[in-house]
Amino acid sequence: MTTGVPPKDESLQTVGRFVGRNGAYYHRVFAQIHGESAFRLGFNGAAALAGPLWAGARGLWGSFWTLVVTELFALVLLGRGLFGDLGADARLQATKLAAVAQTRDLDAKAALQAGDSVTAETFHRIAVNLHAAADNALAQSQQAADSAPRLVVLGISLWLFLRIAFAIAANPLYARRYVAWRTRPALGSGFDTRRLLLAVLLLMMMYPLTVFRFTATEVPSVLLHVPVGGALAGVLAGWIDAGFAALYSHGSGFFDGMRDVIRFVVHALETVLVSTPWMVTMAVFVVGAWHAAGRRVAVLTGGAVAYIAIIGLWELSMQTVALVATAAAGCVALGLPLGIWCGRSPRVFRLVRPLLDLMQTMPAMVYLIPAIAFLGTGTPPGVVATLCFGLPPMVRLTALGIQQVPAEVCEAARAYGASDWQLLRGVELPLARPSVMAGVSQTLLMCLSMVVVAALVGAQGLGTVVLESLQYAASGRGILAGFAILLCAVVIDRVVQGSFAADAK
């Protein structure tokens, strides 16, 4: 059985088969590194001379890219010091300032000839300031030009330091790859001509272009901008707009119905939460938290709702609760059955997982674009965007819980004649409950984090206060509203976790 550490008497043939070249040298080096004696600091001359080429040929791609990036920085410093016009930008600015100053001088003379001494004095003062700024820019240009030798010394010193440091670290890195090769021969041998050619091509492309980009006085636009410019983006954007318009024209009834349903549900919840006397709603929250999660969570809930009421954000908070509750209910209603399906069918999960990855990596505000296109502005698009953002964790964690149910338990239930529905209800869901409840908690928190984004399209609630605070620099009120959102998130998380812990007992 391979332990992952080469024995001291590792054969020269094995090391030679791995390294391909200089087998005797690396056999001795590997023996020193993995031997019982203290490790001695080594120096790989080939790594010092070839640098990233040596790393690429030996398959050490992490070292290759690290060395390429750092060497590029050193080479750019060296190139700018040798060939770059360091004072060009400041000199160009000085020229522009001097030209404007001359124009103001002419304006001052014209005003003086016209007998307007006040305007002439103003133009003269502006010209004097511009001339001073131009002189300052020229001085900065000269200072930048004088710094060229320092850049040369710094670039050479950094490049030498990198090569020496890599030469010292090369043998231990190569020995580590050798250990990995012994346990996983599929990694390939330590030297490969094809990898060397690839490294050469990469360096031939990156080094000259990058150094030229930062040293040339006039850089071709092809190095700065993609040749196609924004033409392709304009075409694709036109296609997407046309697709949205066609989809809405054919499904306007469906989208209008969805908007009306969401608006009705949110409005009904807002009516119940806002119109009911605040002390009744507060009592329901505290007592419900007590029954669900215990005394401590009830005290936390009471403190949170008292804070929200005292600072005058009660109505907005209830609107936020209505929006989050609607979106979270939709996430659970869609995510639970979809997660069960994914957990039971690996093929379905393979198909759904890329979509979940897309939904989780997509910036939250991007969801507002199609939501507005199909549902207009207001609360409905905010609810839909929140639902899309909060759905993936519910699906993933439900599928994970179903997949973690022991196969032996399911087989035993089927042996006793359990149907698929009985198996799901009596075995899989109870055993997967911790993961499912974690999904519910994560979904609620992610939905709550969307209230500020939803406010961008007109959804009411605490998010509107935060948004107005950003627009009008009202820091105090924005922080109070943000703290209210935080308390809502903490209370929801504690209630969900507490209710699960109580059921588990």
MILUMSE-751187 format. One record per residue (C-alpha): residue in one letter; y negated, x negated, z. Coordinates in steps of 0.5 Angstrom, whole numbers, plus 500, padded with zeros to 3 digits. Layout:
aYXZ;...
END
This chain:
m500500500;t493497498;t488497504;g482495499;v481488502;p484483498;p489478502;k487471503;d493469498;e490473492;s493470486;l489467481;q492471475;t490477479;v483475479;g483472472;r485479470;f479482473;v474477472;g476475465;r472469465;n471463470;g477466474;a478459478;y471460480;y471467482;h478466486;r475461490;v469465492;f473472493;a477468498;q471465502;i468472502;h474476504;g477470508;e477470516;s472464516;a465466516;f462468510;r458462507;l451464503;g453463495;f449462489;n451465482;g448461477;a450465471;a447471475;a441467476;l440465468;a442472465;g440477471;p441484468;l445482462;w450479467;a450485472;g451490465;a457485463;r460486469;g459493470;l454493476;w450498473;g446500480;s444492480;f442492473;w437498473;t434496480;l433489477;v431492470;v425496474;t423490478;e423485473;l419490468;f414490474;a414482474;l413482467;v408487466;l404483471;l405476467;g404479460;r397482463;g395476466;l397472459;f395477454;g391483457;d384484457;l383486464;g376487464;a376492457;d375499461;a370496465;r366493460;l367499455;q364503461;a358498462;t357499454;k357507455;l352507461;a347502458;a347506451;v345512456;a340508460;q337506453;t336513451;r333515458;d328510457;l326512450;d326519453;a321516459;k317513453;a316520450;a314524456;l309518458;q306519451;a306526451;g302526458;d308528462;s308523468;v313527472;t318527467;a317520465;e318518472;t324522473;f327519466;h325512468;r329513475;i335515472;a335509467;v334504472;n340507476;l344507469;h342500468;a344498475;a351502474;a352498467;d351491471;n356493476;a361495471;l360488468;a361485474;q367489475;s369487468;q368479470;q372480476;a378483473;a378478467;d378472473;s384475476;a388474470;p391467473;r393470480;l397476476;v400470472;v402466478;l404473482;g408475476;i412469475;s413468483;l416475483;w421474477;l423468480;f424471487;l428477484;r433472480;i434468486;a435474490;f440477485;a444470484;i445470492;a447477492;a451477486;n458474488;p458479494;l457485489;y462483485;a467482490;r466489492;r467491485;y474487485;v476491491;a474498488;w478495482;r484494486;t485501488;r482504482;p484500476;a481506472;l474503473;g476497468;s476490468;g470486471;f467483464;d467487458;t463485451;r461492450;r458493456;l454486455;l452489448;l449495451;a445491456;v442487451;l440493447;l437496453;l433490454;m431489447;m428496447;m425496454;y422490455;p418489449;l415496449;t414496456;v410490456;f406491450;r404498452;f401495458;t398489455;a395491448;t388493447;e390498442;v396502444;p399506438;s400513440;v407514438;l408510445;l404515449;h406521446;v412525443;p410525435;v412532435;g406534440;g406541442;a408544435;l415545438;a413548444;g408553441;v414555436;l419556442;a414560446;g412565440;w420566440;i420567447;d414572447;a417576441;g424576445;f420579451;a417584447;a423586443;l427587450;y422591453;s421596447;h428597447;g429597455;s423600457;g426606460;f431602464;f425597466;d420603468;g426606472;m427600476;r420599477;d420606480;v426605484;i424599488;r417602489;f420608492;v424604497;v419599499;h414605500;a419609504;l420603508;e413601509;t411608511;v417608516;l415601519;v407602519;s406610520;t411610526;p407608532;w407601533;m410601540;v416605538;t417600532;m416594537;a421598542;v426599536;f426591534;v427589541;v432593543;g436592537;a435585538;w438586545;h444589542;a445585536;a444578539;g443578547;r437578552;r434571550;v433573543;a430580545;v425576549;l424572543;t423578539;g418581544;g414575544;a414575536;v412582535;a407582541;y404576537;i403579531;a400585534;i395582538;i392578532;g392584528;l397583523;w402588524;e401592518;l401586513;s407584517;m411591516;q409590509;t413584509;v419586513;a419592508;l419587502;v424582505;a429588507;t429591500;a430584496;a435582502;a439588501;g439587493;c442580494;v447582499;a449588495;l450584489;g452577492;l457580496;p462583491;l460577486;g462572491;i468575493;w470575485;c468568484;g472566491;r478570488;s478567481;p476560479;r475561472;v469566474;f466561479;r466556473;l462561469;v458563474;r456556478;p452554472;l448560473;l447559480;d445552479;l440554474;m437560479;q437555485;t433549481;m428553478;p421553481;a420560485;m414562481;v417561474;y421568476;l415571476;i414570469;p419575466;a418580472;i411581470;a413582463;f418587464;l415590471;g408589471;t404587477;g405589484;t411589489;p416591484;p416584480;g415581487;v422584490;v425582483;a423575484;t425574491;l432577489;c433572484;f431566489;g435569495;l441571491;p445564490;p446562497;m449569498;v454568492;r456561494;l457562501;t461568500;a466565495;l466559499;g469563505;i474567501;q476560498;q477557505;v482563507;p489560508;a494561502;e499562507;v496568511;c495571504;e502571502;a504573509;a500579508;r502581501;a510580504;y508586508;g506590503;a499589503;s495592497;d489588494;w484592498;q488592504;l488584503;l481583502;r479588508;g484586513;v485579512;e480575507;l473578509;p475577517;l477570516;a471569511;r466572516;p463566518;s461563511;v459570509;m454571515;a451564514;g450567507;v446573509;s442568514;q440564508;t439569504;l434573509;l430566510;m429564503;c427571501;l422571507;s420564504;m418568497;v412572501;v407568499;v409567492;a410574491;a403575493;l401572487;v403578483;g400583488;a405584493;q402586499;g404583506;l403576510;g403573503;t396576501;v393573507;v395566506;l393566499;e386569501;s386563506;l387558500;q382561495;y377562500;a378556505;a380560511;s384555514;g384559521;r387566519;g392562514;i395558519;l395564524;a399568518;g403562517;f405562524;a407570523;i412568517;l415563521;l416567527;c419573523;a424567520;v426565527;v427572529;i431574523;d435568524;r437568531;v439576530;v444574525;q447568528;g447572535;s450578532;f456574529;a457570535;a457577539;d462579534;a466573534;k467574542;
END
